[in-house]
C-alpha cells in the first residue's frame, strides 16, 4: 500500500509556475519544522528543485500534498 495515499492514475507533469505557487505553504511548513531563518531560502530552493525534478520525472500524483515534499 502506498503510504502517501491511494494511487489515482497516471502522474502528471506540474509546471514551474504551479510549483512556485506553493512557496508560501512550503515556507510555512519549513518554519513549523524549525528551519533556522538564515537557512530558509536555501531549503526552499532545495525543496522546489526536488519538486520540479520529481514532476519532470513523472513521479507527481495529484493526491500528494505539498507538505510531503518537505519530508
TITORVEX-190506 format. One record per atom (N, C-alpha, C): residue number from 0; x, y, z. Coordinates in steps of 0.1 Angstrom, whole numbers. Atoms other than C-alpha are relative to their C-alpha. Example, Ala and Ser with C-alpha at 12.3 -4.5 7.8 and 13.67 -1.06 7.14 Angstrom:
2
(atom 0,(9,-12,0))
(atom 0,(123,-45,78))
(atom 0,(9,12,0))
(atom 1,(-9,-11,0))
(atom 1,(137,-11,71))
(atom 1,(-8,11,8))
! end
This chain:
71
(atom 0,(8,-12,0))
(atom 0,(0,0,0))
(atom 0,(9,12,0))
(atom 1,(-7,-13,1))
(atom 1,(12,35,-8))
(atom 1,(-2,8,13))
(atom 2,(1,-7,-13))
(atom 2,(20,54,24))
(atom 2,(-5,14,-1))
(atom 3,(4,-14,2))
(atom 3,(10,87,9))
(atom 3,(-14,2,-5))
(atom 4,(14,-1,4))
(atom 4,(-25,79,-2))
(atom 4,(-2,-10,-12))
(atom 5,(3,10,11))
(atom 5,(-43,59,-29))
(atom 5,(6,4,-13))
(atom 6,(-4,-2,14))
(atom 6,(-30,56,-64))
(atom 6,(-11,6,-8))
(atom 7,(11,-7,7))
(atom 7,(-50,79,-86))
(atom 7,(2,1,-15))
(atom 8,(-3,0,15))
(atom 8,(-38,70,-121))
(atom 8,(13,6,-3))
(atom 9,(-13,-4,5))
(atom 9,(-10,83,-142))
(atom 9,(4,14,6))
(atom 10,(-6,-12,-5))
(atom 10,(13,110,-130))
(atom 10,(-2,11,-10))
(atom 11,(1,-11,10))
(atom 11,(10,145,-145))
(atom 11,(12,9,3))
(atom 12,(-11,-9,-2))
(atom 12,(38,170,-150))
(atom 12,(-5,14,4))
(atom 13,(3,-13,-4))
(atom 13,(35,201,-130))
(atom 13,(9,11,-7))
(atom 14,(-8,-11,6))
(atom 14,(46,234,-144))
(atom 14,(8,7,11))
(atom 15,(-7,-7,-10))
(atom 15,(72,255,-126))
(atom 15,(-8,10,7))
(atom 16,(9,-10,-6))
(atom 16,(45,281,-120))
(atom 16,(-9,-6,10))
(atom 17,(9,7,-10))
(atom 17,(23,255,-102))
(atom 17,(8,-3,12))
(atom 18,(-8,3,-12))
(atom 18,(52,245,-80))
(atom 18,(4,13,7))
(atom 19,(-4,-12,-6))
(atom 19,(63,281,-74))
(atom 19,(-12,6,8))
(atom 20,(12,-5,-7))
(atom 20,(27,289,-63))
(atom 20,(-1,-6,14))
(atom 21,(1,7,-13))
(atom 21,(32,265,-34))
(atom 21,(11,6,10))
(atom 22,(-10,-5,-9))
(atom 22,(61,286,-19))
(atom 22,(-5,5,13))
(atom 23,(4,-5,-13))
(atom 23,(41,303,8))
(atom 23,(-3,-12,10))
(atom 24,(3,11,-8))
(atom 24,(29,269,20))
(atom 24,(13,-7,5))
(atom 25,(-13,6,-3))
(atom 25,(64,254,18))
(atom 25,(7,8,11))
(atom 26,(-6,-8,-10))
(atom 26,(77,283,38))
(atom 26,(-6,-2,14))
(atom 27,(7,2,-13))
(atom 27,(51,278,65))
(atom 27,(3,-13,6))
(atom 28,(-4,13,-5))
(atom 28,(59,241,68))
(atom 28,(14,0,5))
(atom 29,(-14,-1,-4))
(atom 29,(96,248,70))
(atom 29,(2,7,13))
(atom 30,(0,-8,-13))
(atom 30,(91,274,97))
(atom 30,(-5,-9,11))
(atom 31,(6,9,-10))
(atom 31,(69,249,116))
(atom 31,(10,-11,4))
(atom 32,(-10,11,-3))
(atom 32,(97,223,113))
(atom 32,(12,6,8))
(atom 33,(-11,-6,-8))
(atom 33,(121,248,130))
(atom 33,(12,3,-9))
(atom 34,(-11,-3,8))
(atom 34,(143,255,100))
(atom 34,(5,15,3))
(atom 35,(-5,-14,-4))
(atom 35,(166,285,110))
(atom 35,(-3,10,-11))
(atom 36,(3,-11,10))
(atom 36,(157,318,93))
(atom 36,(12,2,-10))
(atom 37,(-12,-2,9))
(atom 37,(193,320,79))
(atom 37,(0,-10,-11))
(atom 38,(-1,11,10))
(atom 38,(188,287,60))
(atom 38,(-13,-1,-8))
(atom 39,(13,2,6))
(atom 39,(152,291,49))
(atom 39,(0,1,-15))
(atom 40,(-1,-2,14))
(atom 40,(159,304,14))
(atom 40,(6,-12,-7))
(atom 41,(-7,12,6))
(atom 41,(183,276,6))
(atom 41,(-8,-12,1))
(atom 42,(9,12,-1))
(atom 42,(159,250,19))
(atom 42,(-12,0,-9))
(atom 43,(11,-2,10))
(atom 43,(130,264,-1))
(atom 43,(5,-4,-14))
(atom 44,(-5,3,14))
(atom 44,(152,262,-32))
(atom 44,(2,-15,-2))
(atom 45,(-2,15,0))
(atom 45,(162,226,-24))
(atom 45,(-14,-7,-2))
(atom 46,(13,7,1))
(atom 46,(125,216,-19))
(atom 46,(-6,2,-14))
(atom 47,(6,-3,13))
(atom 47,(113,234,-51))
(atom 47,(8,-7,-11))
(atom 48,(-8,7,10))
(atom 48,(142,219,-71))
(atom 48,(-4,-15,0))
(atom 49,(4,14,-1))
(atom 49,(133,184,-58))
(atom 49,(-14,-2,-6))
(atom 50,(14,1,5))
(atom 50,(96,190,-66))
(atom 50,(0,1,-16))
(atom 51,(-1,-1,15))
(atom 51,(105,201,-102))
(atom 51,(6,-12,-6))
(atom 52,(-7,12,5))
(atom 52,(128,172,-107))
(atom 52,(-10,-12,1))
(atom 53,(9,11,-1))
(atom 53,(102,147,-94))
(atom 53,(-12,2,-10))
(atom 54,(11,-2,9))
(atom 54,(74,163,-115))
(atom 54,(5,-3,-14))
(atom 55,(-5,2,14))
(atom 55,(95,162,-147))
(atom 55,(3,-15,-2))
(atom 56,(-2,14,2))
(atom 56,(103,125,-140))
(atom 56,(-13,-8,1))
(atom 57,(13,7,-1))
(atom 57,(66,117,-137))
(atom 57,(-3,-6,13))
(atom 58,(2,6,-13))
(atom 58,(66,110,-100))
(atom 58,(-10,8,8))
(atom 59,(10,-8,-7))
(atom 59,(39,136,-91))
(atom 59,(-13,-7,-1))
(atom 60,(14,5,0))
(atom 60,(5,122,-81))
(atom 60,(-9,11,7))
(atom 61,(9,-10,-4))
(atom 61,(-24,146,-76))
(atom 61,(-4,-1,15))
(atom 62,(5,2,-14))
(atom 62,(-33,131,-42))
(atom 62,(11,4,10))
(atom 63,(-11,-4,-9))
(atom 63,(1,141,-27))
(atom 63,(-1,14,4))
(atom 64,(0,-13,-5))
(atom 64,(2,172,-6))
(atom 64,(14,7,-1))
(atom 65,(-13,-7,0))
(atom 65,(29,199,-9))
(atom 65,(8,-2,12))
(atom 66,(-8,2,-12))
(atom 66,(38,193,27))
(atom 66,(8,-13,0))
(atom 67,(-8,12,1))
(atom 67,(51,159,18))
(atom 67,(13,2,-7))
(atom 68,(-12,-3,7))
(atom 68,(77,175,-4))
(atom 68,(12,3,10))
(atom 69,(-10,-5,-10))
(atom 69,(95,187,27))
(atom 69,(5,-12,9))
(atom 70,(-4,11,-9))
(atom 70,(98,152,43))
(atom 70,(12,-7,-5))
! end
